[in-house]
Amino acid sequence: MEDLITSVEERSKLAGSNHLEALLFSLGRDARTGKELIFGINVFKVRELMAIPEITPLPNAQDHLVGVVTVRGLSIPVIDVPAFCGIESTDEPKILIITEYNRQVQGLLAREVETIERIAWEDIKPPPTTPGLGDTGLLTGIYHMENNRTLMLLDVEKVLSDVLGLRHSAKIQGVEANLLQGTRVFFCDDSIVARGQLRKILDHMGVSYSSEVNGVAAWDHLQKIAERAENAGRLVKDELDCVITDIEMPGMDGYVLTKNIKSDPRFDGVPVIMHSSLSAKSNQNLGKNVGADAYVPKLNPQELASAISRLVNANNAAHPNASAA
């Protein structure tokens, strides 16, 4: 297992080229279908892999929160992911995956860890809308592997939001209502939970917005805004005040989307905020390298509101005569 952890640390350095480094793990064989379900998460979010230590149960804990473990002096909540996903299996979890999302640390139970696979985001498809895991918001993408196997990218943000509740939910206390009335924002995120949180904070701030659920659709949407502005003899910055993008998205990740925006002169003066659960310093540096104007962790409305305000106000000060849409 130590070799795999070392591999995670080494291979994660390859990120930033529209590829996902996914840690593949099994939740066991589903008794209803007879198939072993393979899930994946970004290696950047994996802190450690270990055999399951002793778990201390919590009184009146939420469903699927099986208790806490102590790892190097840190008390970490443990989530029964197979049970949360409704998998009926006699296979007992053997591995605890310690993850970090939005500066929060938690453990995910899994049957076993398989390997790490480097996957082009363009080969990852949006989840199906047919009944099953795909229409519940539990998945953010599907990837068809060799040997007729399917890798499902788990929306861990939804898992954390549903299981850990307020601990991981966005609170807007301290953010002034209608702070940016009339500001126009475009955002992109493949997580149903993150999209809901963004709508909540933008509505509270009085921001008007449009959105897409993956990078390819986002770039197409932005191209149409640019074409519409050009046809009207206006600048994109007269139509759009800010772009907010997730990083991990099927088709095109946020790094490539940001690079596309920043390399297209039509979008000069339009700031880009990366809004991601990847909270490591290395990810923030990658964001800066492709031209992101700010990097904000998810589930932190105060930081997001501050970043939007700072960038929009700075643009308004630099272009006081810019016309409204």
TORKOL-4160 file (C-alpha; in steps of 0.2 Angstrom, whole numbers, padded with zeros to 4 digits, m for minus):
325
<pt num="1" X="0000" Y="0000" Z="0000"/>
<pt num="2" X="0015" Y="0012" Z="0003"/>
<pt num="3" X="0020" Y="0009" Z="m0015"/>
<pt num="4" X="0003" Y="0015" Z="m0021"/>
<pt num="5" X="0003" Y="0030" Z="m0010"/>
<pt num="6" X="0021" Y="0035" Z="m0017"/>
<pt num="7" X="0013" Y="0033" Z="m0034"/>
<pt num="8" X="m0001" Y="0045" Z="m0030"/>
<pt num="9" X="0011" Y="0058" Z="m0024"/>
<pt num="10" X="0023" Y="0056" Z="m0039"/>
<pt num="11" X="0009" Y="0055" Z="m0053"/>
<pt num="12" X="m0001" Y="0069" Z="m0046"/>
<pt num="13" X="0013" Y="0080" Z="m0053"/>
<pt num="14" X="0007" Y="0076" Z="m0070"/>
<pt num="15" X="m0009" Y="0086" Z="m0068"/>
<pt num="16" X="m0014" Y="0101" Z="m0078"/>
<pt num="17" X="m0015" Y="0094" Z="m0096"/>
<pt num="18" X="m0033" Y="0090" Z="m0097"/>
<pt num="19" X="m0030" Y="0074" Z="m0088"/>
<pt num="20" X="m0037" Y="0066" Z="m0072"/>
<pt num="21" X="m0026" Y="0055" Z="m0061"/>
<pt num="22" X="m0039" Y="0044" Z="m0054"/>
<pt num="23" X="m0037" Y="0033" Z="m0039"/>
<pt num="24" X="m0048" Y="0017" Z="m0043"/>
<pt num="25" X="m0057" Y="0008" Z="m0029"/>
<pt num="26" X="m0070" Y="m0005" Z="m0027"/>
<pt num="27" X="m0085" Y="m0004" Z="m0016"/>
<pt num="28" X="m0088" Y="m0023" Z="m0018"/>
<pt num="29" X="m0099" Y="m0034" Z="m0029"/>
<pt num="30" X="m0117" Y="m0029" Z="m0030"/>
<pt num="31" X="m0128" Y="m0043" Z="m0025"/>
<pt num="32" X="m0142" Y="m0037" Z="m0036"/>
<pt num="33" X="m0132" Y="m0036" Z="m0052"/>
<pt num="34" X="m0117" Y="m0048" Z="m0049"/>
<pt num="35" X="m0105" Y="m0034" Z="m0055"/>
<pt num="36" X="m0091" Y="m0026" Z="m0045"/>
<pt num="37" X="m0093" Y="m0008" Z="m0045"/>
<pt num="38" X="m0077" Y="0003" Z="m0048"/>
<pt num="39" X="m0077" Y="0021" Z="m0043"/>
<pt num="40" X="m0063" Y="0034" Z="m0044"/>
<pt num="41" X="m0058" Y="0050" Z="m0036"/>
<pt num="42" X="m0044" Y="0063" Z="m0040"/>
<pt num="43" X="m0027" Y="0058" Z="m0032"/>
<pt num="44" X="m0025" Y="0076" Z="m0027"/>
<pt num="45" X="m0038" Y="0073" Z="m0014"/>
<pt num="46" X="m0030" Y="0057" Z="m0007"/>
<pt num="47" X="m0020" Y="0060" Z="0009"/>
<pt num="48" X="m0017" Y="0042" Z="0014"/>
<pt num="49" X="m0023" Y="0024" Z="0012"/>
<pt num="50" X="m0023" Y="0012" Z="0026"/>
<pt num="51" X="m0031" Y="m0004" Z="0033"/>
<pt num="52" X="m0046" Y="0001" Z="0043"/>
<pt num="53" X="m0041" Y="0006" Z="0061"/>
<pt num="54" X="m0053" Y="0004" Z="0076"/>
<pt num="55" X="m0068" Y="0015" Z="0073"/>
<pt num="56" X="m0076" Y="0024" Z="0088"/>
<pt num="57" X="m0095" Y="0025" Z="0085"/>
<pt num="58" X="m0104" Y="0042" Z="0088"/>
<pt num="59" X="m0121" Y="0043" Z="0097"/>
<pt num="60" X="m0135" Y="0049" Z="0086"/>
<pt num="61" X="m0124" Y="0050" Z="0071"/>
<pt num="62" X="m0131" Y="0054" Z="0054"/>
<pt num="63" X="m0135" Y="0039" Z="0042"/>
<pt num="64" X="m0119" Y="0031" Z="0035"/>
<pt num="65" X="m0107" Y="0041" Z="0047"/>
<pt num="66" X="m0100" Y="0025" Z="0056"/>
<pt num="67" X="m0090" Y="0035" Z="0068"/>
<pt num="68" X="m0072" Y="0043" Z="0070"/>
<pt num="69" X="m0054" Y="0037" Z="0069"/>
<pt num="70" X="m0039" Y="0045" Z="0076"/>
<pt num="71" X="m0025" Y="0046" Z="0064"/>
<pt num="72" X="m0009" Y="0055" Z="0070"/>
<pt num="73" X="m0018" Y="0064" Z="0083"/>
<pt num="74" X="m0032" Y="0070" Z="0071"/>
<pt num="75" X="m0050" Y="0064" Z="0074"/>
<pt num="76" X="m0057" Y="0060" Z="0057"/>
<pt num="77" X="m0076" Y="0056" Z="0053"/>
<pt num="78" X="m0078" Y="0039" Z="0043"/>
<pt num="79" X="m0091" Y="0037" Z="0030"/>
<pt num="80" X="m0098" Y="0021" Z="0024"/>
<pt num="81" X="m0098" Y="0024" Z="0005"/>
<pt num="82" X="m0105" Y="0007" Z="m0001"/>
<pt num="83" X="m0120" Y="0009" Z="0011"/>
<pt num="84" X="m0122" Y="0027" Z="0005"/>
<pt num="85" X="m0122" Y="0022" Z="m0013"/>
<pt num="86" X="m0135" Y="0008" Z="m0009"/>
<pt num="87" X="m0124" Y="m0006" Z="m0014"/>
<pt num="88" X="m0130" Y="m0023" Z="m0007"/>
<pt num="89" X="m0114" Y="m0033" Z="m0005"/>
<pt num="90" X="m0107" Y="m0046" Z="0007"/>
<pt num="91" X="m0090" Y="m0040" Z="0004"/>
<pt num="92" X="m0084" Y="m0030" Z="0019"/>
<pt num="93" X="m0074" Y="m0014" Z="0017"/>
<pt num="94" X="m0055" Y="m0017" Z="0020"/>
<pt num="95" X="m0047" Y="0000" Z="0016"/>
<pt num="96" X="m0049" Y="0017" Z="0023"/>
<pt num="97" X="m0046" Y="0031" Z="0010"/>
<pt num="98" X="m0041" Y="0047" Z="0020"/>
<pt num="99" X="m0046" Y="0062" Z="0009"/>
<pt num="100" X="m0045" Y="0081" Z="0009"/>
<pt num="101" X="m0059" Y="0091" Z="0002"/>
<pt num="102" X="m0061" Y="0110" Z="0005"/>
<pt num="103" X="m0048" Y="0110" Z="0019"/>
<pt num="104" X="m0059" Y="0096" Z="0028"/>
<pt num="105" X="m0052" Y="0079" Z="0031"/>
<pt num="106" X="m0063" Y="0063" Z="0031"/>
<pt num="107" X="m0061" Y="0044" Z="0029"/>
<pt num="108" X="m0070" Y="0034" Z="0015"/>
<pt num="109" X="m0073" Y="0016" Z="0017"/>
<pt num="110" X="m0069" Y="0005" Z="0002"/>
<pt num="111" X="m0068" Y="m0014" Z="m0002"/>
<pt num="112" X="m0051" Y="m0012" Z="m0010"/>
<pt num="113" X="m0040" Y="0000" Z="m0019"/>
<pt num="114" X="m0035" Y="m0006" Z="m0037"/>
<pt num="115" X="m0023" Y="0006" Z="m0045"/>
<pt num="116" X="m0021" Y="0024" Z="m0052"/>
<pt num="117" X="m0026" Y="0028" Z="m0070"/>
<pt num="118" X="m0022" Y="0043" Z="m0080"/>
<pt num="119" X="m0038" Y="0048" Z="m0090"/>
<pt num="120" X="m0041" Y="0061" Z="m0103"/>
<pt num="121" X="m0055" Y="0072" Z="m0097"/>
<pt num="122" X="m0062" Y="0072" Z="m0115"/>
<pt num="123" X="m0064" Y="0053" Z="m0113"/>
<pt num="124" X="m0075" Y="0055" Z="m0098"/>
<pt num="125" X="m0093" Y="0057" Z="m0101"/>
<pt num="126" X="m0107" Y="0065" Z="m0091"/>
<pt num="127" X="m0117" Y="0052" Z="m0081"/>
<pt num="128" X="m0133" Y="0045" Z="m0088"/>
<pt num="129" X="m0150" Y="0052" Z="m0084"/>
<pt num="130" X="m0158" Y="0035" Z="m0084"/>
<pt num="131" X="m0163" Y="0028" Z="m0067"/>
<pt num="132" X="m0149" Y="0023" Z="m0056"/>
<pt num="133" X="m0133" Y="0031" Z="m0049"/>
<pt num="134" X="m0132" Y="0043" Z="m0063"/>
<pt num="135" X="m0148" Y="0052" Z="m0060"/>
<pt num="136" X="m0146" Y="0054" Z="m0041"/>
<pt num="137" X="m0131" Y="0067" Z="m0042"/>
<pt num="138" X="m0119" Y="0054" Z="m0035"/>
<pt num="139" X="m0109" Y="0053" Z="m0050"/>
<pt num="140" X="m0100" Y="0067" Z="m0060"/>
<pt num="141" X="m0093" Y="0056" Z="m0074"/>
<pt num="142" X="m0092" Y="0039" Z="m0083"/>
<pt num="143" X="m0077" Y="0032" Z="m0091"/>
<pt num="144" X="m0077" Y="0015" Z="m0101"/>
<pt num="145" X="m0062" Y="0005" Z="m0097"/>
<pt num="146" X="m0055" Y="m0011" Z="m0105"/>
<pt num="147" X="m0062" Y="m0028" Z="m0101"/>
<pt num="148" X="m0080" Y="m0021" Z="m0102"/>
<pt num="149" X="m0078" Y="m0012" Z="m0085"/>
<pt num="150" X="m0085" Y="0005" Z="m0081"/>
<pt num="151" X="m0077" Y="0018" Z="m0070"/>
<pt num="152" X="m0089" Y="0029" Z="m0061"/>
<pt num="153" X="m0082" Y="0046" Z="m0054"/>
<pt num="154" X="m0090" Y="0049" Z="m0037"/>
<pt num="155" X="m0097" Y="0066" Z="m0032"/>
<pt num="156" X="m0089" Y="0066" Z="m0015"/>
<pt num="157" X="m0095" Y="0084" Z="m0012"/>
<pt num="158" X="m0113" Y="0077" Z="m0012"/>
<pt num="159" X="m0108" Y="0062" Z="m0001"/>
<pt num="160" X="m0100" Y="0075" Z="0012"/>
<pt num="161" X="m0115" Y="0087" Z="0010"/>
<pt num="162" X="m0128" Y="0073" Z="0013"/>
<pt num="163" X="m0119" Y="0063" Z="0027"/>
<pt num="164" X="m0110" Y="0077" Z="0036"/>
<pt num="165" X="m0123" Y="0090" Z="0034"/>
<pt num="166" X="m0120" Y="0107" Z="0040"/>
<pt num="167" X="m0102" Y="0104" Z="0043"/>
<pt num="168" X="m0099" Y="0104" Z="0024"/>
<pt num="169" X="m0114" Y="0115" Z="0019"/>
<pt num="170" X="m0112" Y="0133" Z="0013"/>
<pt num="171" X="m0117" Y="0147" Z="0025"/>
<pt num="172" X="m0120" Y="0164" Z="0019"/>
<pt num="173" X="m0119" Y="0173" Z="0036"/>
<pt num="174" X="m0108" Y="0188" Z="0035"/>
<pt num="175" X="m0111" Y="0190" Z="0016"/>
<pt num="176" X="m0120" Y="0206" Z="0013"/>
<pt num="177" X="m0136" Y="0204" Z="0004"/>
<pt num="178" X="m0137" Y="0212" Z="m0014"/>
<pt num="179" X="m0119" Y="0216" Z="m0012"/>
<pt num="180" X="m0116" Y="0215" Z="m0031"/>
<pt num="181" X="m0133" Y="0219" Z="m0038"/>
<pt num="182" X="m0132" Y="0219" Z="m0057"/>
<pt num="183" X="m0116" Y="0210" Z="m0058"/>
<pt num="184" X="m0116" Y="0197" Z="m0072"/>
<pt num="185" X="m0107" Y="0180" Z="m0069"/>
<pt num="186" X="m0105" Y="0164" Z="m0078"/>
<pt num="187" X="m0101" Y="0148" Z="m0069"/>
<pt num="188" X="m0097" Y="0130" Z="m0073"/>
<pt num="189" X="m0097" Y="0115" Z="m0061"/>
<pt num="190" X="m0101" Y="0097" Z="m0063"/>
<pt num="191" X="m0107" Y="0094" Z="m0045"/>
<pt num="192" X="m0125" Y="0096" Z="m0042"/>
<pt num="193" X="m0121" Y="0101" Z="m0024"/>
<pt num="194" X="m0108" Y="0114" Z="m0029"/>
<pt num="195" X="m0120" Y="0121" Z="m0042"/>
<pt num="196" X="m0134" Y="0123" Z="m0029"/>
<pt num="197" X="m0122" Y="0132" Z="m0017"/>
<pt num="198" X="m0116" Y="0144" Z="m0031"/>
<pt num="199" X="m0134" Y="0148" Z="m0035"/>
<pt num="200" X="m0138" Y="0151" Z="m0017"/>
<pt num="201" X="m0123" Y="0163" Z="m0014"/>
<pt num="202" X="m0125" Y="0172" Z="m0030"/>
<pt num="203" X="m0144" Y="0175" Z="m0028"/>
<pt num="204" X="m0140" Y="0182" Z="m0010"/>
<pt num="205" X="m0128" Y="0194" Z="m0018"/>
<pt num="206" X="m0140" Y="0200" Z="m0031"/>
<pt num="207" X="m0129" Y="0193" Z="m0045"/>
<pt num="208" X="m0137" Y="0188" Z="m0062"/>
<pt num="209" X="m0129" Y="0172" Z="m0069"/>
<pt num="210" X="m0129" Y="0158" Z="m0082"/>
<pt num="211" X="m0121" Y="0141" Z="m0080"/>
<pt num="212" X="m0115" Y="0125" Z="m0088"/>
<pt num="213" X="m0111" Y="0108" Z="m0081"/>
<pt num="214" X="m0094" Y="0104" Z="m0090"/>
<pt num="215" X="m0080" Y="0113" Z="m0098"/>
<pt num="216" X="m0084" Y="0109" Z="m0116"/>
<pt num="217" X="m0102" Y="0116" Z="m0114"/>
<pt num="218" X="m0094" Y="0131" Z="m0104"/>
<pt num="219" X="m0082" Y="0135" Z="m0118"/>
<pt num="220" X="m0096" Y="0134" Z="m0131"/>
<pt num="221" X="m0107" Y="0145" Z="m0120"/>
<pt num="222" X="m0093" Y="0158" Z="m0118"/>
<pt num="223" X="m0090" Y="0158" Z="m0137"/>
<pt num="224" X="m0108" Y="0162" Z="m0140"/>
<pt num="225" X="m0107" Y="0177" Z="m0128"/>
<pt num="226" X="m0091" Y="0183" Z="m0137"/>
<pt num="227" X="m0100" Y="0182" Z="m0154"/>
<pt num="228" X="m0115" Y="0191" Z="m0148"/>
<pt num="229" X="m0105" Y="0205" Z="m0141"/>
<pt num="230" X="m0094" Y="0206" Z="m0157"/>
<pt num="231" X="m0110" Y="0207" Z="m0168"/>
<pt num="232" X="m0117" Y="0221" Z="m0156"/>
<pt num="233" X="m0100" Y="0230" Z="m0158"/>
<pt num="234" X="m0097" Y="0228" Z="m0139"/>
<pt num="235" X="m0083" Y="0220" Z="m0128"/>
<pt num="236" X="m0086" Y="0204" Z="m0119"/>
<pt num="237" X="m0082" Y="0213" Z="m0103"/>
<pt num="238" X="m0097" Y="0224" Z="m0106"/>
<pt num="239" X="m0108" Y="0209" Z="m0106"/>
<pt num="240" X="m0099" Y="0198" Z="m0093"/>
<pt num="241" X="m0091" Y="0203" Z="m0076"/>
<pt num="242" X="m0083" Y="0187" Z="m0070"/>
<pt num="243" X="m0081" Y="0168" Z="m0074"/>
<pt num="244" X="m0081" Y="0155" Z="m0060"/>
<pt num="245" X="m0075" Y="0138" Z="m0065"/>
<pt num="246" X="m0073" Y="0121" Z="m0056"/>
<pt num="247" X="m0057" Y="0111" Z="m0060"/>
<pt num="248" X="m0063" Y="0093" Z="m0062"/>
<pt num="249" X="m0075" Y="0092" Z="m0076"/>
<pt num="250" X="m0079" Y="0080" Z="m0090"/>
<pt num="251" X="m0073" Y="0084" Z="m0107"/>
<pt num="252" X="m0062" Y="0099" Z="m0102"/>
<pt num="253" X="m0056" Y="0103" Z="m0085"/>
<pt num="254" X="m0055" Y="0120" Z="m0077"/>
<pt num="255" X="m0037" Y="0123" Z="m0081"/>
<pt num="256" X="m0039" Y="0121" Z="m0100"/>
<pt num="257" X="m0055" Y="0132" Z="m0099"/>
<pt num="258" X="m0046" Y="0145" Z="m0090"/>
<pt num="259" X="m0031" Y="0144" Z="m0102"/>
<pt num="260" X="m0043" Y="0146" Z="m0117"/>
<pt num="261" X="m0052" Y="0161" Z="m0109"/>
<pt num="262" X="m0035" Y="0170" Z="m0105"/>
<pt num="263" X="m0028" Y="0166" Z="m0123"/>
<pt num="264" X="m0043" Y="0174" Z="m0132"/>
<pt num="265" X="m0041" Y="0193" Z="m0133"/>
<pt num="266" X="m0060" Y="0195" Z="m0134"/>
<pt num="267" X="m0061" Y="0190" Z="m0115"/>
<pt num="268" X="m0048" Y="0203" Z="m0110"/>
<pt num="269" X="m0054" Y="0211" Z="m0094"/>
<pt num="270" X="m0065" Y="0197" Z="m0089"/>
<pt num="271" X="m0058" Y="0189" Z="m0073"/>
<pt num="272" X="m0058" Y="0170" Z="m0069"/>
<pt num="273" X="m0060" Y="0163" Z="m0052"/>
<pt num="274" X="m0056" Y="0145" Z="m0049"/>
<pt num="275" X="m0068" Y="0137" Z="m0037"/>
<pt num="276" X="m0063" Y="0120" Z="m0032"/>
<pt num="277" X="m0062" Y="0107" Z="m0018"/>
<pt num="278" X="m0044" Y="0104" Z="m0023"/>
<pt num="279" X="m0037" Y="0115" Z="m0009"/>
<pt num="280" X="m0018" Y="0110" Z="m0010"/>
<pt num="281" X="m0005" Y="0124" Z="m0014"/>
<pt num="282" X="0000" Y="0114" Z="m0029"/>
<pt num="283" X="m0017" Y="0116" Z="m0037"/>
<pt num="284" X="m0017" Y="0135" Z="m0033"/>
<pt num="285" X="m0001" Y="0136" Z="m0042"/>
<pt num="286" X="m0007" Y="0127" Z="m0057"/>
<pt num="287" X="m0022" Y="0139" Z="m0057"/>
<pt num="288" X="m0010" Y="0154" Z="m0057"/>
<pt num="289" X="0000" Y="0147" Z="m0071"/>
<pt num="290" X="m0015" Y="0146" Z="m0083"/>
<pt num="291" X="m0020" Y="0164" Z="m0078"/>
<pt num="292" X="m0033" Y="0162" Z="m0065"/>
<pt num="293" X="m0036" Y="0179" Z="m0056"/>
<pt num="294" X="m0041" Y="0170" Z="m0040"/>
<pt num="295" X="m0043" Y="0153" Z="m0032"/>
<pt num="296" X="m0056" Y="0150" Z="m0019"/>
<pt num="297" X="m0060" Y="0134" Z="m0010"/>
<pt num="298" X="m0078" Y="0127" Z="m0011"/>
<pt num="299" X="m0090" Y="0129" Z="0003"/>
<pt num="300" X="m0083" Y="0146" Z="0008"/>
<pt num="301" X="m0096" Y="0159" Z="0003"/>
<pt num="302" X="m0086" Y="0173" Z="0012"/>
<pt num="303" X="m0071" Y="0170" Z="0002"/>
<pt num="304" X="m0080" Y="0168" Z="m0014"/>
<pt num="305" X="m0090" Y="0184" Z="m0011"/>
<pt num="306" X="m0074" Y="0193" Z="m0007"/>
<pt num="307" X="m0065" Y="0187" Z="m0023"/>
<pt num="308" X="m0080" Y="0192" Z="m0034"/>
<pt num="309" X="m0081" Y="0209" Z="m0026"/>
<pt num="310" X="m0063" Y="0213" Z="m0027"/>
<pt num="311" X="m0061" Y="0208" Z="m0045"/>
<pt num="312" X="m0077" Y="0216" Z="m0051"/>
<pt num="313" X="m0074" Y="0232" Z="m0042"/>
<pt num="314" X="m0056" Y="0233" Z="m0048"/>
<pt num="315" X="m0062" Y="0231" Z="m0066"/>
<pt num="316" X="m0075" Y="0244" Z="m0063"/>
<pt num="317" X="m0062" Y="0256" Z="m0056"/>
<pt num="318" X="m0051" Y="0252" Z="m0071"/>
<pt num="319" X="m0065" Y="0255" Z="m0084"/>
<pt num="320" X="m0077" Y="0268" Z="m0076"/>
<pt num="321" X="m0085" Y="0271" Z="m0093"/>
<pt num="322" X="m0089" Y="0253" Z="m0097"/>
<pt num="323" X="m0107" Y="0252" Z="m0103"/>
<pt num="324" X="m0120" Y="0241" Z="m0095"/>
<pt num="325" X="m0127" Y="0226" Z="m0103"/>
